[in-house]
C-alpha cells in the first residue's frame, strides 16, 4: 500500500496551531530516550548485577543465563503491549496512548529499583523481577510505534525517513545514558557498594525522566493524519482483528525485515558486555567505556541513514546495509579474539551498521499500513521482530560461544541477515 499524507486540517484545526517540527521531533525523541534508558539499564544490570543478587548459583555462567532469561521476558511482553496500546492508539489517538505507555514503562522501572534481593526474600525476588520486566516490555510495546507515528504522520512530503529517524535516536541516547550512569557510579563507589545499594539509583532516577517526558508529551496535539481519519470516520472497532484479517503479509514481512537489526544490536551490546566481563575478564569500567563509545557511533549513523534513505529510497538502502551486515558477520570471530584494539574496530563497524539499519526501520515498518491500523501494525511488526531477533540473542550467542566458539556467533548473525534480505526482496517498493 502506498503512503499517503493527509494534511487537510478542518476549521477547528486551523484555529488551533498544529505541532511545530521542533515539538514533534522532541516529543518523539524524549519518550523513546526514556523508554530505552529504562530498557538498557536493565540490560546492563542483567550482566553486572542481577546474576549475583537475584540468581545466585554455584556456576556463574548458569546465573548469567538465568538473568538473560528474565531479560528476554520483556520481548515476549511487547506484542501484548502493542495490541493493547495499539488498539487505543488507533481508536482514541496517538497522544493519550503515548502518555499511558510512558507511565507503564516508568513505573515498572522504578519498582525494580525498590525490589528486595534473593538473599532477603528468596525465590520471590526473581519472580518479582520477572514481573517488572514484563511491565517494561508491555510499556515499550506501546511506546515505540506511537513515537514513530508521531514523527512520520507529521512529516512533510519526502521527509518521512528523516522524521522517522528522530524517535530512533532515543536508542543510542538511552544506551549512552544508561551505560554512562553505571560508569559514573563505579568512579564514586566500590563494587561492593554498587552491589549493595548503588545499582538501585539508575532505576529510581527514571522517575525524573518520566516526569520530563510527560511534560513534553502533554504539550502536543494529535497528528494530522489521525485527526483526518477521525473526521472521515475511518477507524475500525478492533484494529488487531483488521490487521490479521487484511494485512498478514505486511505483518510477516515487516517482522523479518527487522530481524537482523535486533540480532546485530543485542550481540553488540548485551552479549558483548557479558563476553568482555565474564570471559575476557575486562574490568567493568573498561567494558562500559566500550559500550558508551558504541552508543556514540550508533547515534552518529542514524541521521546519516535518514538523509540517504530519503534520497535513494528505504528499500534499496536496506538491501545494501543488510548485505554489509552479512559480510560483517565473518569478522566477528577474528575481531573478538584479537585484543582491545580489535574490540574497538568491532564495536565501531557493528554499531555504525546498526545505526544505518535502525535509522530507517521505523519508517519502513510503518509504511505499508493504513492510518486506521498503523499504530497496531507498526508496533506488532517491531515487537514480533524483537521476539525472534532480540529476546534470545544474548542467550543464544552466549550458548553458541560457550559450546562451539566465537565463529558460530557470527554464523548466527549471518543467518539473520539472510532471512532479512530475503524478506526485503519479497517486499514491494511501497512496503518498506
WOSUL-V37003 format. One record per helix or strand of 3 or more residues. SS is the DSSP state (hx for helix, st for strand). FROM is the first residue (numbers start at 1). TO is the last residue. Records with the same first field share a line. If there is no record, write none. Layout:
BEGIN
SS: FROM-TO  FROM-TO
END
This chain:
BEGIN
hx: 11-15  21-48  50-53  60-91  94-112  118-121  123-152  160-188  191-198  200-217  224-231  239-246  248-257  259-279  284-312  314-329  332-336  340-367  371-391  393-403  406-426
END
